[in-house]
Amino acid sequence: MNRQMIIASLKARPVRTTVGVLAVALQVILMLVILGLTTGISTETGKRTEGVGADILLQAPNSSLILALSQSTMALSYGDKLRQFDGIKAVAPVFTLVNQGAGLEIVYGIEPESFDAMNEGFVWHKGGIFKGPDDLVVDDIYAQAKRVKVGDRVELLNHTFTVTGVVEHGKGARLFVPLKTAQEMAGQADKASLFFIKVKDPQQVKAIIAELGKALPTYKITDVKEYTTMMMSNNMAALDAFISTVVFISLCIGVLVIFLSMYTTITERTREIGILRSMGASKGFIMSLIFQESATICLIGTVVGIGSSFLIRTVIQSIFPTLMVMITADWIAKAAMFAILSGLIGSFYPALKAAAQDPVEALAYE
């Protein structure tokens, strides 16, 4: 019987029901898409950084773990000093640029020889490494997304490049240019954004990091194997705060809309509630009815929100194919939980108000 009453109530007020469902869906979308985009970018950056093959990452003081946000640079001569440390096999300077017009794409300015020394070098699909200052190497994902091939000209950061090669994705960035070209484009001659360091014995990584820490106490020195873990939100105070803010705002949206929806419902259904109370319905029954109706709206809104989030992810990746939006089962469960929680909180006062109505006054309500 409760189910029939709830369905009838939802059908009787289609506009209110639709607004409530859309509000809850917006709450879920806000969480899944924005947090999925944030987490996807940071996690993918961590994995691609680890894919370079280096053991240690050296950054300037006050640098961000998210390389696209880091503007600090170091003198290129630091590379020669690093090579003098015992146990260090190779050092690769990298200058990072950010192509904001394509969804925060990181561009690596590299020295091919030192960058290849970090691992076995690039896995080539087509073409080869750049020879001139205006040459560009792209990974296979970028090439497929932008439909570019060897020999094509690409406009990048107000500079025209010629694609000389396509490589397997997963080595730091999707776009690679000569180190000197990147420096000149940023007006930072003889500078590097970071140094990748390869050690002779992987068992000595911690010891070498400690030694570098003594020599460069203010610099950020990171074990690359731990980099992906450090990029996760619970290890980054700023990102964790951002996620908490998004969750709080989305929860507020859900609570306010459900509150207004249920409060309006109580006002519109005063006589109905009076009839139920006069027929012997208890206060608990009335409250349960309101909570169930609210939960139904939240459940439908959650389903719509999850489906819309996957649709939005598809649209985003069709427009910006190189962006990663991670919608995980963990966050889907959290979004659903917060949606139901907002429904319960938002309908609490309206349910109390409905249950407290006097049957005689309710029946006389016009």
C-alpha positions, 0 to 999 in steps of 0.5 A: 500500500505504501508503494502505491501511495508513494507512486501516486504522489510522485505522479500527481506532482510531475514537475516537483518530482522531476526537479527533485530527481534532476537536483539529485542527479546534478549532485551525483554528476558534480561528484563523479565528473569533477572528481573523476576528472581531477583524480584521472589527471593526477593518477594518469600523470603519476603512472606516465611519470613512473613509465619514464623508467627513472628511479628519482624525480628532482624538482625545485623548491615549492614545486607541485607534484602535479607537473602541469601546475609547477612553474619553478625551474632549476639551472641546467648545470644541476645535471652535471652536479648530479652526475658526480654523485656515486651511484647515479647512472644517468640524469635527464633534464626535462622542461615542461610546457602546458598546452592549456587549449587542449585540456592541460596537455603536458609537453616535455622538452627533452634531450633524446640521449639522456631521456632514453638512458632512463629506460630502453628508450621510446617504442616507435610506431612510425618515424623517428626522433626529432632532428631540428628545433621545430620537430615534434614527437607525439604518442599514439593516443595523441596521434589517433585523437588528433588524426596526425601522422608523420610529416603533418604540421601541428600548431602548438603553443603559438608555434608550428611543429612538424611531426617526425615520429609516433611513439607508444604512450606512457612515458611522461608526456604525450608530446615531446620537443627538443629541450632547447626549443622548450626553453626558448618558448618559455623564455627560460634559457639553460633551465630545467623544470625537473630532473629524472635520475637513474641509479646504478643499483635500485636497492640504493634509491633510498640511500641516494635520496637521503644523500641528495637531501643533504646536498639539496635540503630545500629541493623536492626529491621523490622516489618515482615508484612512490609517485603514483601513490603520492598523487592520490587525493589522500596524500595531497592536502590541496587535492583532498581539500578540493574533493572535500569541498566538492562533496560538501557543495553537492551534499548541500545542493541535495539537502536544500532541494529535497528539503524544499521539495518535501516541505512543499509536498507537506503543505500541498498534502495537508488535508491528505495527511489529516485524513490518514491521521483521522483513519488511525495512521500513526506519526511514525507511519507519516514520517516513514511515508515522507522518508520513503518518498524522499528516498525514491526521488533520491534513488531515481536521481542517483541512477539518472546521475550515474548514467549522465556521468558516464555520458558526460565522460564520453562527451569530454573524451570525444572533445579532449581524447587525451583527458582521463576521467576516472569514474570508479566503483568506489566513488559511485558508491560514495555518490549514491550514499551521499545522495540518499543521505541528503534525502534523509537530512532534507526530509527530516524536518518536513517529516516531523512537521507532517507527523505533528499536524493535528488531524482536525486542523488538517481536515479543516485546511483549505 
